[in-house]
Amino acid sequence: MGNAIEALILARSIRGKLYEKYPAFYFYLSTVFLIELLRFAAYTFQPSLHRLLYWYTEYLVATVGYGVILEIYRHALKSSPGAARMARICLLGMLTVVILNVMANALANPVWSPATTLAELECDLRAIQALLLFVIVTLLAYYRVPVGRNLKGISFGYGLYVCTSVMSLAFGSLPAFALRTEWRYVQRMAYLGALFIWGCTLWSLQPDPKMEAEPSIERDYRLITEQTGRVLSKIRSYFKMGGEL
C-alpha cells in the first residue's frame, strides 16, 4: 500500500509539476520508493542480507531527509533571506556534529556492530530533525507567517513520521519494548499516515499566500545581527587596546 501511494504521489508531481517547486522533497520520496523496492527484492531473494541492508538504507534515508528540512526552511523563510541563511548554516553544522559524534563513539567501542551504530546514528539524526521542525513551526506560529497548503502538508506529514521514528527508535532499544513485535509496526504506520497526508495536500500545486514586504522575523534578525556586530567590534577593540598597552 505504501509503495502504491508513493508511486501515485510521484506521478501527480510530474503531472502537476510540483517536483519543480519542491525538488528536495520529491528526491527524498523517490529515494524511499527505490529503497523499498530494493529491500523487497533482498527480502524475497536473499533474506540473510535484509537486516543489514535495512539499517544502511535507513541511515541513507534519514540523511536525505535533511534536504526536506532545508526545503521547508527555504520556503517558510523565503521572505527572510537572512534568517534562512542562518538556519541553513546551523542545520548543516548540526548534521556534521551528529555524524562525527556517532562515528567517534563507534571507533572507540571495542565491540563494533554496524546495525547498532547505524540505529544510533538514525536516532540522533531523527532527533535533530524533530528539533528543527519544532523550531520552524514555533517561529511560523510566533511571527504568524502564512504558509501554503502544499508546504503545510509536507511539514506536518514529515513531522509526524520523524517524531514517531524518534520514539520508536528510543523505546525500541529498551529490553521491555524490543521483545514486543507490535512495536515494530508503529514507525511503518506513521509513515503510511504521512503518505496519506502528502497524497491529500500535494494532489495539485497550490499558490503561496502573499508575504509582507519586510516581515517582522527579518527585522528581528537584522536587529540581532547589528547588535552582535557591535558587541564583536567592542571586543576586538578591547583586545587591540590591551595588546597596545
TASULWO-V90875 format. One record per pair of residues at least 6 apart in sequence whose C-alpha atoms are under 6 Angstrom apart, sorted by the first residue. I is the first residue (numbers start at 1). GAP is how many residues later the second one is. If there is no record, write none. Layout:
BEGIN
I:GAP + I:GAP
END
This chain:
BEGIN
9:190 + 13:6 + 16:188 + 18:187 + 19:7 + 24:43 + 24:44 + 25:43 + 42:8 + 43:7 + 55:60 + 59:63 + 77:7 + 80:138 + 102:19 + 123:43 + 126:36 + 126:40 + 127:39 + 130:33 + 148:60 + 148:61 + 150:51 + 150:52 + 153:45 + 153:48 + 157:37 + 157:40 + 161:29 + 161:30 + 165:22 + 172:6
END
